[in-house]
Amino acid sequence: MRRLVLHAVNRAREYGFSALADVEQYVDLVVVLGEDFEFQEEYAWAQEILHDKNPAAAKFRATWLYHKVKQHLAETENGKRKQ
């Protein structure tokens, strides 16, 4: 677990997250979804958020990603229930 968290912290920094809350949100996603989740086909859309260089969005990227993943998981779960 320690290796996973350290990897996630380093990856968060590579994506430009420096605020503790942003790093924590990214680490939470890695712990729940798995290492390198953003490279999985199901979460390919996350790359757009992680690489968004718009200065106006910079301080909201981690929260945007976190909420988008939560939305995706809820929609996936709702889809499974309907089947």
N, CA, C and O atoms as a Tinker XYZ file with bonds, in Angstrom:
   332  protein
     1  N      0.824000   -1.185000    0.000000    73     2
     2  CA     0.000000    0.000000    0.000000    64     1     3
     3  C      0.872000    1.255000    0.000000    63     2     4     5
     4  O      0.578000    2.238000   -0.680000    81     3
     5  N      1.945000    1.195000    0.776000    73     3     6
     6  CA     2.838000    2.358000    0.837000    64     5     7
     7  C      3.413000    2.684000   -0.546000    63     6     8     9
     8  O      3.474000    3.848000   -0.941000    81     7
     9  N      3.832000    1.645000   -1.275000    73     7    10
    10  CA     4.378000    1.857000   -2.613000    64     9    11
    11  C      3.329000    2.476000   -3.525000    63    10    12    13
    12  O      3.637000    3.367000   -4.316000    81    11
    13  N      2.100000    2.011000   -3.417000    73    11    14
    14  CA     1.015000    2.534000   -4.239000    64    13    15
    15  C      0.767000    4.011000   -3.946000    63    14    16    17
    16  O      0.615000    4.816000   -4.865000    81    15
    17  N      0.728000    4.356000   -2.678000    73    15    18
    18  CA     0.488000    5.752000   -2.293000    64    17    19
    19  C      1.641000    6.643000   -2.739000    63    18    20    21
    20  O      1.414000    7.737000   -3.255000    81    19
    21  N      2.870000    6.187000   -2.545000    73    19    22
    22  CA     4.025000    6.986000   -2.991000    64    21    23
    23  C      4.009000    7.185000   -4.505000    63    22    24    25
    24  O      4.302000    8.274000   -4.999000    81    23
    25  N      3.669000    6.138000   -5.225000    73    23    26
    26  CA     3.551000    6.248000   -6.686000    64    25    27
    27  C      2.476000    7.270000   -7.048000    63    26    28    29
    28  O      2.674000    8.104000   -7.931000    81    27
    29  N      1.341000    7.197000   -6.362000    73    27    30
    30  CA     0.236000    8.117000   -6.647000    64    29    31
    31  C      0.626000    9.561000   -6.330000    63    30    32    33
    32  O      0.286000   10.473000   -7.083000    81    31
    33  N      1.330000    9.771000   -5.230000    73    31    34
    34  CA     1.775000   11.126000   -4.877000    64    33    35
    35  C      2.716000   11.659000   -5.946000    63    34    36    37
    36  O      2.582000   12.806000   -6.372000    81    35
    37  N      3.659000   10.846000   -6.382000    73    35    38
    38  CA     4.590000   11.276000   -7.430000    64    37    39
    39  C      3.859000   11.562000   -8.731000    63    38    40    41
    40  O      4.162000   12.543000   -9.412000    81    39
    41  N      2.903000   10.716000   -9.081000    73    39    42
    42  CA     2.140000   10.924000  -10.316000    64    41    43
    43  C      1.310000   12.206000  -10.208000    63    42    44    45
    44  O      1.193000   12.951000  -11.180000    81    43
    45  N      0.736000   12.463000   -9.031000    73    43    46
    46  CA    -0.037000   13.693000   -8.827000    64    45    47
    47  C      0.841000   14.915000   -9.066000    63    46    48    49
    48  O      0.411000   15.884000   -9.692000    81    47
    49  N      2.049000   14.865000   -8.573000    73    47    50
    50  CA     2.983000   15.981000   -8.785000    64    49    51
    51  C      3.324000   16.139000  -10.265000    63    50    52    53
    52  O      3.438000   17.259000  -10.764000    81    51
    53  N      3.486000   15.010000  -10.968000    73    51    54
    54  CA     3.762000   15.072000  -12.411000    64    53    55
    55  C      2.617000   15.749000  -13.157000    63    54    56    57
    56  O      2.840000   16.437000  -14.153000    81    55
    57  N      1.402000   15.552000  -12.677000    73    55    58
    58  CA     0.242000   16.183000  -13.297000    64    57    59
    59  C      0.068000   17.628000  -12.849000    63    58    60    61
    60  O     -0.859000   18.305000  -13.294000    81    59
    61  N      0.935000   18.102000  -11.987000    73    59    62
    62  CA     0.896000   19.501000  -11.573000    64    61    63
    63  C      0.075000   19.771000  -10.329000    63    62    64    65
    64  O     -0.189000   20.930000  -10.009000    81    63
    65  N     -0.335000   18.733000   -9.622000    73    63    66
    66  CA    -1.077000   18.939000   -8.385000    64    65    67
    67  C     -0.077000   19.222000   -7.274000    63    66    68    69
    68  O      0.827000   18.425000   -7.027000    81    67
    69  N     -0.241000   20.351000   -6.610000    73    67    70
    70  CA     0.679000   20.690000   -5.529000    64    69    71
    71  C     -0.048000   20.901000   -4.209000    63    70    72    73
    72  O      0.530000   20.674000   -3.147000    81    71
    73  N     -1.290000   21.326000   -4.256000    73    71    74
    74  CA    -2.066000   21.512000   -3.026000    64    73    75
    75  C     -2.354000   20.143000   -2.411000    63    74    76    77
    76  O     -2.660000   19.188000   -3.124000    81    75
    77  N     -2.256000   20.056000   -1.099000    73    75    78
    78  CA    -2.457000   18.793000   -0.395000    64    77    79
    79  C     -3.815000   18.181000   -0.734000    63    78    80    81
    80  O     -3.905000   16.973000   -0.953000    81    79
    81  N     -4.862000   18.987000   -0.781000    73    79    82
    82  CA    -6.200000   18.466000   -1.084000    64    81    83
    83  C     -6.246000   17.841000   -2.475000    63    82    84    85
    84  O     -6.894000   16.813000   -2.668000    81    83
    85  N     -5.569000   18.448000   -3.439000    73    83    86
    86  CA    -5.543000   17.913000   -4.802000    64    85    87
    87  C     -4.801000   16.578000   -4.853000    63    86    88    89
    88  O     -5.253000   15.628000   -5.493000    81    87
    89  N     -3.672000   16.521000   -4.178000    73    87    90
    90  CA    -2.887000   15.283000   -4.135000    64    89    91
    91  C     -3.703000   14.185000   -3.451000    63    90    92    93
    92  O     -3.722000   13.042000   -3.909000    81    91
    93  N     -4.369000   14.532000   -2.369000    73    91    94
    94  CA    -5.186000   13.548000   -1.650000    64    93    95
    95  C     -6.305000   13.000000   -2.535000    63    94    96    97
    96  O     -6.574000   11.798000   -2.518000    81    95
    97  N     -6.956000   13.866000   -3.304000    73    95    98
    98  CA    -8.029000   13.406000   -4.186000    64    97    99
    99  C     -7.481000   12.446000   -5.232000    63    98   100   101
   100  O     -8.098000   11.421000   -5.523000    81    99
   101  N     -6.328000   12.776000   -5.796000    73    99   102
   102  CA    -5.739000   11.889000   -6.800000    64   101   103
   103  C     -5.345000   10.555000   -6.164000    63   102   104   105
   104  O     -5.592000    9.498000   -6.746000    81   103
   105  N     -4.745000   10.592000   -4.992000    73   103   106
   106  CA    -4.356000    9.356000   -4.303000    64   105   107
   107  C     -5.600000    8.517000   -4.018000    63   106   108   109
   108  O     -5.582000    7.302000   -4.212000    81   107
   109  N     -6.668000    9.146000   -3.564000    73   107   110
   110  CA    -7.919000    8.411000   -3.321000    64   109   111
   111  C     -8.368000    7.667000   -4.579000    63   110   112   113
   112  O     -8.761000    6.502000   -4.513000    81   111
   113  N     -8.308000    8.343000   -5.715000    73   111   114
   114  CA    -8.728000    7.708000   -6.966000    64   113   115
   115  C     -7.834000    6.518000   -7.310000    63   114   116   117
   116  O     -8.324000    5.479000   -7.754000    81   115
   117  N     -6.539000    6.665000   -7.108000    73   115   118
   118  CA    -5.607000    5.571000   -7.399000    64   117   119
   119  C     -5.864000    4.382000   -6.475000    63   118   120   121
   120  O     -5.832000    3.235000   -6.920000    81   119
   121  N     -6.114000    4.644000   -5.217000    73   119   122
   122  CA    -6.363000    3.553000   -4.271000    64   121   123
   123  C     -7.645000    2.808000   -4.644000    63   122   124   125
   124  O     -7.692000    1.581000   -4.564000    81   123
   125  N     -8.676000    3.536000   -5.046000    73   123   126
   126  CA    -9.951000    2.906000   -5.385000    64   125   127
   127  C     -9.939000    2.255000   -6.767000    63   126   128   129
   128  O    -10.439000    1.143000   -6.938000    81   127
   129  N     -9.365000    2.954000   -7.757000    73   127   130
   130  CA    -9.445000    2.496000   -9.153000    64   129   131
   131  C     -8.234000    1.714000   -9.624000    63   130   132   133
   132  O     -8.304000    0.986000  -10.614000    81   131
   133  N     -7.129000    1.864000   -8.918000    73   131   134
   134  CA    -5.920000    1.148000   -9.298000    64   133   135
   135  C     -4.865000    2.059000   -9.902000    63   134   136   137
   136  O     -5.146000    3.130000  -10.439000    81   135
   137  N     -3.655000    1.582000   -9.787000    73   135   138
   138  CA    -2.498000    2.304000  -10.310000    64   137   139
   139  C     -2.666000    2.518000  -11.807000    63   138   140   141
   140  O     -3.034000    1.601000  -12.540000    81   139
   141  N     -2.396000    3.725000  -12.245000    73   139   142
   142  CA    -2.467000    4.072000  -13.671000    64   141   143
   143  C     -3.866000    3.912000  -14.251000    63   142   144   145
   144  O     -4.025000    3.586000  -15.427000    81   143
   145  N     -4.886000    4.144000  -13.414000    73   143   146
   146  CA    -6.267000    4.008000  -13.879000    64   145   147
   147  C     -6.543000    4.869000  -15.098000    63   146   148   149
   148  O     -7.336000    4.498000  -15.962000    81   147
   149  N     -5.884000    6.026000  -15.165000    73   147   150
   150  CA    -6.144000    6.969000  -16.251000    64   149   151
   151  C     -5.706000    6.438000  -17.620000    63   150   152   153
   152  O     -6.037000    7.029000  -18.648000    81   151
   153  N     -4.976000    5.347000  -17.635000    73   151   154
   154  CA    -4.551000    4.743000  -18.904000    64   153   155
   155  C     -5.447000    3.576000  -19.315000    63   154   156   157
   156  O     -5.259000    2.986000  -20.379000    81   155
   157  N     -6.421000    3.248000  -18.466000    73   155   158
   158  CA    -7.380000    2.199000  -18.811000    64   157   159
   159  C     -8.429000    2.781000  -19.755000    63   158   160   161
   160  O     -8.807000    3.947000  -19.639000    81   159
   161  N     -8.884000    1.966000  -20.674000    73   159   162
   162  CA    -9.847000    2.428000  -21.674000    64   161   163
   163  C    -11.080000    3.063000  -21.024000    63   162   164   165
   164  O    -11.581000    4.080000  -21.503000    81   163
   165  N    -11.559000    2.471000  -19.951000    73   163   166
   166  CA   -12.761000    2.968000  -19.277000    64   165   167
   167  C    -12.611000    4.403000  -18.780000    63   166   168   169
   168  O    -13.590000    5.143000  -18.689000    81   167
   169  N    -11.372000    4.788000  -18.458000    73   167   170
   170  CA   -11.109000    6.125000  -17.919000    64   169   171
   171  C    -10.233000    6.969000  -18.844000    63   170   172   173
   172  O     -9.574000    7.904000  -18.389000    81   171
   173  N    -10.222000    6.651000  -20.110000    73   171   174
   174  CA    -9.379000    7.386000  -21.066000    64   173   175
   175  C     -9.697000    8.879000  -21.069000    63   174   176   177
   176  O     -8.815000    9.705000  -21.304000    81   175
   177  N    -10.934000    9.217000  -20.813000    73   175   178
   178  CA   -11.345000   10.623000  -20.763000    64   177   179
   179  C    -10.622000   11.400000  -19.660000    63   178   180   181
   180  O    -10.533000   12.626000  -19.730000    81   179
   181  N    -10.113000   10.711000  -18.655000    73   179   182
   182  CA    -9.409000   11.377000  -17.556000    64   181   183
   183  C     -8.140000   12.078000  -18.047000    63   182   184   185
   184  O     -7.702000   13.064000  -17.453000    81   183
   185  N     -7.562000   11.577000  -19.113000    73   183   186
   186  CA    -6.342000   12.198000  -19.660000    64   185   187
   187  C     -6.578000   13.662000  -20.031000    63   186   188   189
   188  O     -5.717000   14.515000  -19.811000    81   187
   189  N     -7.734000   13.937000  -20.587000    73   187   190
   190  CA    -8.049000   15.316000  -20.983000    64   189   191
   191  C     -8.030000   16.237000  -19.762000    63   190   192   193
   192  O     -7.499000   17.346000  -19.823000    81   191
   193  N     -8.601000   15.781000  -18.674000    73   191   194
   194  CA    -8.627000   16.585000  -17.448000    64   193   195
   195  C     -7.221000   16.713000  -16.868000    63   194   196   197
   196  O     -6.806000   17.804000  -16.478000    81   195
   197  N     -6.496000   15.617000  -16.813000    73   195   198
   198  CA    -5.169000   15.620000  -16.206000    64   197   199
   199  C     -4.163000   16.464000  -16.977000    63   198   200   201
   200  O     -3.211000   16.982000  -16.395000    81   199
   201  N     -4.365000   16.602000  -18.270000    73   199   202
   202  CA    -3.419000   17.368000  -19.098000    64   201   203
   203  C     -3.946000   18.743000  -19.492000    63   202   204   205
   204  O     -3.332000   19.430000  -20.309000    81   203
   205  N     -5.064000   19.143000  -18.925000    73   203   206
   206  CA    -5.634000   20.462000  -19.221000    64   205   207
   207  C     -4.697000   21.538000  -18.678000    63   206   208   209
   208  O     -4.434000   21.587000  -17.476000    81   207
   209  N     -4.207000   22.379000  -19.539000    73   207   210
   210  CA    -3.250000   23.423000  -19.146000    64   209   211
   211  C     -3.899000   24.796000  -19.000000    63   210   212   213
   212  O     -3.205000   25.797000  -18.822000    81   211
   213  N     -5.211000   24.843000  -19.073000    73   211   214
   214  CA    -5.928000   26.103000  -18.927000    64   213   215
   215  C     -5.697000   26.647000  -17.519000    63   214   216   217
   216  O     -6.092000   26.005000  -16.546000    81   215
   217  N     -5.069000   27.810000  -17.388000    73   215   218
   218  CA    -4.770000   28.350000  -16.056000    64   217   219
   219  C     -6.023000   28.565000  -15.207000    63   218   220   221
   220  O     -5.972000   28.429000  -13.985000    81   219
   221  N     -7.141000   28.896000  -15.842000    73   219   222
   222  CA    -8.377000   29.136000  -15.098000    64   221   223
   223  C     -8.893000   27.857000  -14.451000    63   222   224   225
   224  O     -9.557000   27.912000  -13.416000    81   223
   225  N     -8.597000   26.714000  -15.046000    73   223   226
   226  CA    -9.074000   25.430000  -14.530000    64   225   227
   227  C     -8.054000   24.750000  -13.616000    63   226   228   229
   228  O     -8.377000   23.756000  -12.966000    81   227
   229  N     -6.845000   25.267000  -13.559000    73   227   230
   230  CA    -5.751000   24.597000  -12.852000    64   229   231
   231  C     -6.089000   24.241000  -11.410000    63   230   232   233
   232  O     -5.816000   23.124000  -10.970000    81   231
   233  N     -6.675000   25.171000  -10.675000    73   231   234
   234  CA    -6.915000   24.874000   -9.265000    64   233   235
   235  C     -8.156000   24.024000   -9.035000    63   234   236   237
   236  O     -8.465000   23.672000   -7.896000    81   235
   237  N     -8.872000   23.689000  -10.113000    73   235   238
   238  CA   -10.072000   22.871000   -9.980000    64   237   239
   239  C     -9.945000   21.498000  -10.646000    63   238   240   241
   240  O    -10.874000   20.693000  -10.581000    81   239
   241  N     -8.808000   21.227000  -11.282000    73   239   242
   242  CA    -8.659000   19.978000  -12.040000    64   241   243
   243  C     -8.845000   18.725000  -11.188000    63   242   244   245
   244  O     -9.539000   17.798000  -11.604000    81   243
   245  N     -8.244000   18.685000  -10.015000    73   243   246
   246  CA    -8.345000   17.489000   -9.168000    64   245   247
   247  C     -9.795000   17.261000   -8.731000    63   246   248   249
   248  O    -10.287000   16.133000   -8.753000    81   247
   249  N    -10.462000   18.325000   -8.340000    73   247   250
   250  CA   -11.857000   18.206000   -7.926000    64   249   251
   251  C    -12.734000   17.823000   -9.106000    63   250   252   253
   252  O    -13.640000   17.001000   -8.967000    81   251
   253  N    -12.475000   18.406000  -10.257000    73   251   254
   254  CA   -13.208000   18.081000  -11.485000    64   253   255
   255  C    -13.049000   16.585000  -11.792000    63   254   256   257
   256  O    -14.030000   15.891000  -12.058000    81   255
   257  N    -11.822000   16.105000  -11.753000    73   255   258
   258  CA   -11.550000   14.689000  -12.018000    64   257   259
   259  C    -12.241000   13.801000  -10.987000    63   258   260   261
   260  O    -12.874000   12.809000  -11.347000    81   259
   261  N    -12.124000   14.149000   -9.725000    73   259   262
   262  CA   -12.704000   13.362000   -8.646000    64   261   263
   263  C    -14.219000   13.225000   -8.830000    63   262   264   265
   264  O    -14.770000   12.130000   -8.719000    81   263
   265  N    -14.878000   14.343000   -9.110000    73   263   266
   266  CA   -16.337000   14.311000   -9.283000    64   265   267
   267  C    -16.751000   13.605000  -10.565000    63   266   268   269
   268  O    -17.779000   12.928000  -10.605000    81   267
   269  N    -15.960000   13.760000  -11.597000    73   267   270
   270  CA   -16.260000   13.077000  -12.858000    64   269   271
   271  C    -16.150000   11.556000  -12.675000    63   270   272   273
   272  O    -16.976000   10.812000  -13.203000    81   271
   273  N    -15.154000   11.097000  -11.942000    73   271   274
   274  CA   -15.011000    9.660000  -11.666000    64   273   275
   275  C    -16.191000    9.180000  -10.831000    63   274   276   277
   276  O    -16.758000    8.127000  -11.122000    81   275
   277  N    -16.576000    9.933000   -9.797000    73   275   278
   278  CA   -17.729000    9.550000   -8.979000    64   277   279
   279  C    -18.988000    9.445000   -9.838000    63   278   280   281
   280  O    -19.778000    8.514000   -9.681000    81   279
   281  N    -19.167000   10.394000  -10.736000    73   279   282
   282  CA   -20.319000   10.373000  -11.633000    64   281   283
   283  C    -20.269000    9.135000  -12.530000    63   282   284   285
   284  O    -21.277000    8.450000  -12.707000    81   283
   285  N    -19.113000    8.858000  -13.084000    73   283   286
   286  CA   -18.937000    7.695000  -13.955000    64   285   287
   287  C    -19.260000    6.400000  -13.207000    63   286   288   289
   288  O    -19.954000    5.531000  -13.735000    81   287
   289  N    -18.759000    6.276000  -11.983000    73   287   290
   290  CA   -19.013000    5.074000  -11.191000    64   289   291
   291  C    -20.499000    4.931000  -10.855000    63   290   292   293
   292  O    -21.044000    3.828000  -10.881000    81   291
   293  N    -21.142000    6.042000  -10.542000    73   291   294
   294  CA   -22.579000    5.993000  -10.239000    64   293   295
   295  C    -23.373000    5.578000  -11.471000    63   294   296   297
   296  O    -24.292000    4.766000  -11.371000    81   295
   297  N    -23.024000    6.129000  -12.631000    73   295   298
   298  CA   -23.715000    5.768000  -13.871000    64   297   299
   299  C    -23.481000    4.301000  -14.218000    63   298   300   301
   300  O    -24.393000    3.611000  -14.672000    81   299
   301  N    -22.268000    3.834000  -14.003000    73   299   302
   302  CA   -21.950000    2.427000  -14.267000    64   301   303
   303  C    -22.756000    1.525000  -13.345000    63   302   304   305
   304  O    -23.305000    0.515000  -13.783000    81   303
   305  N    -22.827000    1.887000  -12.072000    73   303   306
   306  CA   -23.583000    1.102000  -11.097000    64   305   307
   307  C    -25.073000    1.112000  -11.440000    63   306   308   309
   308  O    -25.730000    0.075000  -11.361000    81   307
   309  N    -25.605000    2.265000  -11.815000    73   307   310
   310  CA   -27.020000    2.344000  -12.202000    64   309   311
   311  C    -27.304000    1.498000  -13.427000    63   310   312   313
   312  O    -28.357000    0.868000  -13.518000    81   311
   313  N    -26.377000    1.480000  -14.367000    73   311   314
   314  CA   -26.527000    0.653000  -15.570000    64   313   315
   315  C    -26.552000   -0.817000  -15.233000    63   314   316   317
   316  O    -27.306000   -1.580000  -15.837000    81   315
   317  N    -25.742000   -1.228000  -14.280000    73   315   318
   318  CA   -25.700000   -2.635000  -13.858000    64   317   319
   319  C    -26.998000   -3.036000  -13.166000    63   318   320   321
   320  O    -27.480000   -4.156000  -13.335000    81   319
   321  N    -27.558000   -2.119000  -12.388000    73   319   322
   322  CA   -28.808000   -2.413000  -11.674000    64   321   323
   323  C    -29.973000   -2.598000  -12.645000    63   322   324   325
   324  O    -30.875000   -3.396000  -12.390000    81   323
   325  N    -29.953000   -1.862000  -13.754000    73   323   326
   326  CA   -31.035000   -1.932000  -14.723000    64   325   327
   327  C    -30.999000   -3.215000  -15.546000    63   326   328   329
   328  O    -32.004000   -3.607000  -16.140000    81   327
   329  N    -29.851000   -3.861000  -15.579000    73   327   330
   330  CA   -29.709000   -5.066000  -16.402000    64   329   331
   331  C    -30.347000   -6.232000  -15.776000    63   330   332
   332  O    -30.320000   -7.327000  -16.338000    81   331
